[in-house]
């Protein structure tokens, strides 16, 4: 067995069950699904037991670990040559695994595979809001078919604006387990992981030829709640400052400039300001305004 789907779970039971069913519906049946439950919904353990599928491994945390530690646990529990850490409300198309395996076969030793993704809303309808349109039009590289990226080129691209869809990415297991998620981040940990792997020489193949993953974008998510209060952007400032210094030390000046300017993150803060004002988050407004209008002054 060479493929692990790791599912860190917390939240809506029905959406999680749909996510699980989408894994079990793969045309390529050679995989392991590991669900790490960080919640307390009483019906969930029995539902998994009733599946009766030996490929499915379910465990519930004795205590709530939170997002980052549960993600770290998923990485530690992974065993396969290649690993996906999918969202518990996302959906795979039936040919996801078949498609990703073919991409890996064509690029032996590849560290990361970003397959084709479409965005859905809370009801499952395809929907591209402002954030996703901006990702695709301003920040994502233009890819017709497939493209291999790595090093400073990809680091610069994602530090300017993180256009990746993290839950859809297939990771080379050994590389992922060798790095794991950083303890100090709870919102920007996905970007940090990608950049850490790029610094170690890993590359990514991007495939836009076939859509095989549905990424669910909710109107209000954990990260957007933090964004209204400014928490997300306090963390972002800390990360971009630290990684810019690392990029300079590595001799990647374009990536360092992209990190210091972090234009997508600043634009995101601008879009969140009206919501913070409506909610009366005074401290959040100050944090968002600082991030939006004073970020990037160190860029050179």
N, C-alpha and C positions, 0 to 999 in steps of 0.2 A: 504494500500500500504506500503510495507516494504523495498523497494530497490530504491536507487537513483543512476543514472549514471550522474555524473557531468562532463561537457566537457568545460574546459577553452580553448577558441579558439583564435588563431592568426596565420595567414599564408595562406597556399595553400587552395583555396576554394574546389577544386575537392577532395583532400584527406580528408578534413573535411566532405564533403558530403558522401564519402564512409564510414567514421567512423560512421556517423549518421545512414546510411542504415544498417550497421552491428548491431547496437543496436536495430533498429526496426525489424530486422529479427530474434530476439530471439524466441526460442520455448516456453519459459515462458514469457507471455505477461504482467505480473504484475510488472510494473516498472514505474519510472518517469525519463525522460531525461531532464536535465537542461543545456542549452548552454549559456555560458557567453562570449560574443564576445568582444574582446579587440582590434579589428581592425576597418577598415573603408570601406571594400569592398562593393560597392553599391548594388550588386545583392543578398547579403546574407539574409537580412531581408525578402525580398519577397519570397525567396526560402523556408524559414521555414514556412511562412504563407501559402504557397501553399501545404505544407505537409498535413494540415488538421487533424493532429493527436493530440488529447487532452492530450496525455501523454508527449508531447514535449513542453517545456517551453523555450522560447528564449528571451534573453535580451542583449542589446548592451551598453557597458560602454560609458558614456558621454565623458570621457577622458581616454587615454591609461593608464592603471594601471601598466603594466609590469608583469613579470612572477609571482613573489612571491605574490604581492597584489591580482592578479587575482585568484591565487590558494586559498588564504585566503578567498576571497569573495565566491568562490565555496563552501568552507567548511561551511561558515556562512549561505549560502542559502540552504544547505542540510537539510533535515528533516527526512529522513528514518532511520530505524533501522540499515541498512547497506548501505555503500556508496562506489562507485568506482570513482576515479578521473582519467579518462582515457585521453590519449594523443589525440589531435585532428587529428592525422594521423595514429593512431593505429586501429586495427580491432578486433572485437569479432567474435569468431566462434558462430554459432547459439545456441550451447548448453552451452555457458558460464554461463548464469544466472542459468539455471537448475542445472549445475554441482556445482556451488558455493553454491547455496541454500542447496544442499544435504550435502556438507562439513560442513556448518554452523549447520545444523540439527544434524549432528553426533558429533559436538563439541560445545554444547550450551555455549554462552557467550564468544566465541573466539574473540579476538581483531582484528586479521589480518588473511587473507587467501591469500596465494600465490599459485595461480593455475598454471597449466602447460602452458608454453609459448614457442612459436617459434619466431625466429627473421626473419624479412623480410627487403629487401632493398627498395630503393626509387621506384622501379618499381613493388613491391609486390612479388618478388621472395624470397623464403626461402634462407637465406644467413647468415652464421656464420663467421664473421670476427675474427681478432685476439682478440679484446676486449671480445667478447662473448665466444670464445673458452677458453680464460683464466679464465673468470668467472666460467665456468662450470667445468673445469678440475682442477683448483688450489684452488678456493675459495668456491664454493657452496658445501654444505654438500651432502654426498651421500645418496640419497633418492630413495628407491624402493617402489613405491606406495605412502604412506602418512607418514608424520612425524610431530610430535608436538614439537616445540622448544620455548624457552623463556628465560628470566633471563640473567645471565652472559654468558651462553652458546651461545645464539643467538647474544647478544651484541658483544662478542668476534669475532664471525664469520663475522658479517657485518662490524665491524670496521677494521678487517684485510683486507677485500675486499668486497665491496658492490655488491653482486651477485644477489640482488633482482631486479625484474622488476616492479618498482613502479607503472606505470599506470595500471597494471593488478591486483593490490592488492585490495581486498574487505576489508573495514574497518568497525568495529563496530562504528556506527554513533555517539553514545554518547561519546565514548572515543576520536574519532577524533575531534569532536567539542570542547571537553574539553581542547585540547592541541593546535591544529592548527599549521600552519607553523611559524617558527621563522622569525621575521622581518629582522634579520641581515644576512640572507643567501639567495643567488639567484641561486646557482648551486648545493650546497650540502644539500639543504633543505629537500630532501626526506629521506636521511640517518638520518639527525637530528630528523625528526619526528618519525621514527621507534625507534630510541634509546630512545627518550623521553617517548614513550609509553611502552617500555620494562622496564624503570625505574619505571613506575607506576604499573607494574605487569601484563601487557597485554602479551599474548602469540600469536604465529603464527602457523597455520597448513600449511604445504607445501605439495602440491599434484603434483606428477610427473606421475600419472597414465593416465591422459588424457590431451591433448593439447587443450586449449580453447581460447587462446589469441595470437594475432600476434602483436609483438612489432616492430615498424618500426625504423630501424637504418639507418640514412642518412649519406652520405659521409661527409657532413659538416653540423653541427648543431650549435645552439647557444652556447652550452657548449664547443664544440670543437674549435670554434672561440675564445672564451675566453681562452681556453687552450693554443693556439699558442701564445697569448700575455702574458700568465702567470697568468692572473686574477684568473682563476679557482683555481690555486694552492696556491695563496695568501690566498684566502678564506679557502681552505682546511687546511692549516697550522694553521690558527686561530681556526678553529673548532676542529681539533684533539688535539691541546694543551688544550683547555678548557674542552673537554669531557674526556680526560685522567685524569685530576684532579678530575672531578666528579666521574669517575669510582673508583678511589682510595678512595675517601671519602665514597663511597657506600660500599666499601669492596669487589670490583670486580677486583682483581689484574690482572687477565688474560685479561680482557677487557681493562684495563688501558694500559697494555703493547702493546696490539694490536693497540690501538689508537695512542700511541707514535711512533710505528714503521710504521703503515699504509702502509704496503708493496705494496698493489695494487695501491694505489694512487701514490707512488713513481715510480713504474714500468710504470704506465701510463705517468708520466712526462718524463721518458726516451724515450718512444715511440714518444712523441710529439717534442722532441728536434730537430730531422732532419727537420721537417716541419717549426719550428720556425727559424731555420738557413736559410732555403731556402727563407723564407719571409722577412728576414732581421730584425726580431724583437729582437734587442739587449737586451732590458730590459727583454723581454720574455725569451730569452735564459738564462739570469742570474737567473731569478726566477725559471725556470724549473730545471736548474742544481742544484740550492740550494735545492729545494724540493727533487729532485731525490737522491742526493749524500750526503746530510747532515741530512736528516730526520732520525728519529729513534735513534739518539745518546743518547737521554735521556732514552731510553728503558732500563729496568733492570729486 
